[in-house]
Amino acid sequence: MMSDWDSFGGWGMGFGIVFMLLFWGLVILGIAALIRWLLTPSSPGRGARDKTPLEILQERYARGEIDREEYEQKKRDLELRA
């Protein structure tokens, strides 16, 4: 009686292991690529527009990161540079 292993001349199990490793390797690479894509900040090429320094300053002031005095000083500094 012939076993199932003899039908491929002994290569059946070898190909199975290779394809299993290839499959799981691709799954892991896909997950890593997805995580990298999700964690990468958006760049101008992805639809975000470039903001001017004054717009960034206004956003920081609106969020409460800086007070009015600091906002006015930085705004004057930006106007002197322009």
Secondary structure, 3 states (H helix, E strand, C coil): CCCHHHHHCCCHHHHHHHHHHHHHHHHHHHHHHHHHHHHCCCCHHHCCCCCCHHHHHHHHHHHCCCCHHHHHHHHHHHHHHC
